[in-house]
Amino acid sequence: MTRRKPKPPSLDTRIRVVMAERGVRSITALSKLLRDIGVDISVPQLGRMIDGKTQYLRIDVLAGLVIVLDCRVGDLFSD
């Protein structure tokens, strides 16, 4: 009998909602805002993170999101 490896829990993000509330219309625009403060992340990688299709979050990106979106960490995730 083969045991299945449990799937890691996913985080439901509200990043797109916060982006819309702040007038950030695209992932490309968000990536530019992050790059402007020294946070380097590719557009595809940022998109996967926003859509919850990645298995990890980089702390520097999370901190950058809080800065450029002028929000708290908890604002970026669903309860």
C-alpha positions as a Python dict, from the first residue, in 0.01 Angstrom:
ca = {
    (1, 'M'): (0, 0, 0),
    (2, 'T'): (138, 334, -104),
    (3, 'R'): (74, 626, 124),
    (4, 'R'): (-5, 955, -37),
    (5, 'K'): (195, 1250, 74),
    (6, 'P'): (-42, 1507, 223),
    (7, 'K'): (-94, 1814, 11),
    (8, 'P'): (37, 2130, 181),
    (9, 'P'): (-236, 2370, 288),
    (10, 'S'): (-299, 2659, 55),
    (11, 'L'): (-348, 3018, 152),
    (12, 'D'): (-641, 3208, 11),
    (13, 'T'): (-512, 3548, -79),
    (14, 'R'): (-696, 3875, -114),
    (15, 'I'): (-409, 4042, -295),
    (16, 'R'): (-614, 4105, -611),
    (17, 'V'): (-888, 4264, -400),
    (18, 'V'): (-639, 4491, -224),
    (19, 'M'): (-479, 4575, -559),
    (20, 'A'): (-819, 4681, -696),
    (21, 'E'): (-893, 4887, -386),
    (22, 'R'): (-562, 5068, -434),
    (23, 'G'): (-601, 5119, -809),
    (24, 'V'): (-327, 4875, -909),
    (25, 'R'): (-474, 4728, -1226),
    (26, 'S'): (-231, 4451, -1318),
    (27, 'I'): (30, 4215, -1189),
    (28, 'T'): (280, 4388, -1417),
    (29, 'A'): (204, 4722, -1249),
    (30, 'L'): (238, 4560, -906),
    (31, 'S'): (569, 4403, -1010),
    (32, 'K'): (697, 4748, -1115),
    (33, 'L'): (594, 4901, -782),
    (34, 'L'): (779, 4622, -600),
    (35, 'R'): (1085, 4661, -822),
    (36, 'D'): (1084, 5037, -750),
    (37, 'I'): (1138, 4962, -379),
    (38, 'G'): (1403, 4697, -445),
    (39, 'V'): (1193, 4379, -439),
    (40, 'D'): (1276, 4167, -743),
    (41, 'I'): (1016, 3911, -850),
    (42, 'S'): (914, 3805, -1200),
    (43, 'V'): (564, 3875, -1323),
    (44, 'P'): (481, 3503, -1368),
    (45, 'Q'): (610, 3419, -1020),
    (46, 'L'): (415, 3707, -866),
    (47, 'G'): (104, 3594, -1052),
    (48, 'R'): (137, 3240, -914),
    (49, 'M'): (178, 3379, -564),
    (50, 'I'): (-127, 3605, -598),
    (51, 'D'): (-336, 3317, -735),
    (52, 'G'): (-230, 3083, -453),
    (53, 'K'): (-46, 2848, -687),
    (54, 'T'): (288, 2856, -511),
    (55, 'Q'): (404, 2656, -213),
    (56, 'Y'): (593, 2934, -40),
    (57, 'L'): (592, 3308, 16),
    (58, 'R'): (911, 3507, 24),
    (59, 'I'): (924, 3740, 322),
    (60, 'D'): (1075, 4022, 116),
    (61, 'V'): (787, 4002, -133),
    (62, 'L'): (529, 3993, 146),
    (63, 'A'): (691, 4295, 312),
    (64, 'G'): (703, 4471, -25),
    (65, 'L'): (334, 4407, -84),
    (66, 'V'): (252, 4560, 253),
    (67, 'I'): (455, 4869, 163),
    (68, 'V'): (336, 4928, -195),
    (69, 'L'): (-28, 4841, -122),
    (70, 'D'): (-21, 5037, 205),
    (71, 'C'): (-190, 4760, 402),
    (72, 'R'): (-131, 4509, 679),
    (73, 'V'): (-26, 4149, 623),
    (74, 'G'): (-368, 4029, 741),
    (75, 'D'): (-537, 4237, 470),
    (76, 'L'): (-371, 4016, 206),
    (77, 'F'): (-521, 3686, 324),
    (78, 'S'): (-872, 3549, 372),
    (79, 'D'): (-982, 3431, 714),
}
